Amino acid sequence: MTSSISRIESLLPLPPLEADDAPLGGRWPPARRSSRLHDNTVESAPTISLSRPPSPRVETGPTPPAPPAPPLTHARFTQQPQLADVASGHLVLGPGSRGDGLRAVQTALLKMGFALHGGADGHFGAQTQRALRNFQTHASLTFPAVKPTGLLDSATLHALEALAPEPGMRGQPQGLPLATYDGEPVRVIVALREHRTFLYDTEGRIVDIVPNASGTPATPTRPGLKVVKTRLHQAAAEAAGERLWNDRSVFGARILDLSWADGRHSGEELHGTNAPALLGGDVSHGCIRHSNEAIIALHDALSVGDRVAIVEHVNDPRLGGQAPVARGTTLPRAAPSARAPAG
């Protein structure tokens, strides 16, 4: 073990989902005060009464209805009456909702790399609310009507229709960052606010998108350019967990120790987890957690010296813009022999 993992964090309990900020009270602009016009009179002149002719009456018909929302066309979401009602604005899905349409949305979120522990079960619980909020955080960069409410409304569903892969595929067709940071090529981009990690090959092509968990507000993960300093296999990861926290499974199946790009100690790592239900949230002491399957794939793909960019959002100006991925592209998965069950 190197000294750089001496501050690897312990597991923290999942904080409750925070309520959305309430809208500011009051109205803006303030209501306009009515005023009265007082005629000035001159004693030496007769009073002249000024009046306006009555306004002509204009016959109007009933107010035309708002144009209907466009119908759903994505193969994942058509033939789902529940989602047709959401798309039209007549229905919003939230905690307690159930249905096949909701299951189709959950499946799409999973295929895009958002954390949804328990899988697509057609039930709207806390995991679905968190996955939707993470997606909305990402989608709002491109679709301003999307707000991070954690609810499935019309704006969110139409954004998901634009970004979700076709059935049988993974990833997303647009909105992915290029594999550069301040002009330097990187192998990994960690997007903190949407809780996703993007893995690229040595040619800058997207390989996989997986969910992560990052630091709490009190112990945040620090953005910036970092490099892989040390790669620890499962035995070494378990030994570190036993030595530091008396828990062999706390770091999961692998550890990738990170330093800053200039060589300074960062005290942060990419590692696995023994609590996959916490993925998708801000729960760590600054390290970036992944499922054991994902950290094995990252460990096997990366070498010492590879660069890792950590950003708040994928539209960070230090990244190289967006890299489109065809909706029909299938992102490769880790080989079966490289997978391990979650601890």
Phi, psi and omega in degrees: 000142176263162180294343184291347179255015183293338180250024174301138192280159170272166178290139173246150175291151180293121176291152179296149177301131182281142177290147179295147178301134178287147179297149179299140181286167178082178180242152175216129359287161179297155181301139182282130179285138176286150180228156178246138179266120180258126177287136172275139179243150178242127187300324185278355184239146178295150178286130180250125179272122178257131178219152179263141177296150180299142179291139178295144180279129181250122178280124179235150177271186178294150179297127182295145180292155177296146180299141182292150176295147180298145179290158177287137180237348181291136183299336178290334193243346177290162182064024177239096182305324179299318181284331175298321177293322177294315182299325182281351182088004181273351184213139172236128180266134180215191182309131182096344179292151177219159173150165179291327177297317177297321178298321178296322177293316178300318179299317179298318179298318178297317181292340179269357176095018177268143182290131176209078184298132183101346175081190183272100184248001179075010180243133181270101177239195183297325180294319178294319179298319179292318179297318179296319180296320177296318177297316181297324176300319178289311186292331182295342177292333181250330183241095186299337180288345181278129179240147183281069182269339187079007177250154178264100178248183185297315182298318180294318182294319179292326174293320178295323178298324180285333188254342184285147177285162177293159178306137182087356181244168176229167180097210176201153189277348181204168176083014179263140182283150172288154186275056175220153178218117186051038177083354180265136177292144178232158178260337183221139169237125177255116178261109190289316188287331177261357175057054174225148177241131183250125179253133181239155174276182184290348177262005179085013178271140180294133181251316182201159175229123185227154179283156177221172169231141186236189186289156176287167175302330179282332180228069189287154169285131187269124179293157176143181181267125181231168180227154177287122181259320183216142176245121182247127177284181188299316181300316179291323178296319179293320178297320178295319178297319179295318183287320187271323187230009181056036181211107185293338186261001189297328181264006180070211191272340183209160172227135170242104182283135185245142167241165172295159184298334179272007176097351180293150178293132179257332183070017182235151182220158160265128178209175179277197183204153170256011180225070184297340179293344180272353179298146182096001182232178177260094191226355189260180174269014178129339177285165180250114182271150175220165171297158179297323176299316183290319183291330175295316179297318178295316180300315182290333183275334189258154177238162174301132182099346177294144184270143178232118179264127177247121185228161175286312183226159181286351175264018176306128184296343179280346174280168188269029181091207184246143178247108180291144175237128181300139182301334180272003181285133175259118177286135181291152176255163174296148179298146181306325182292342182268000184268155175219147177295149178294141181278000000 
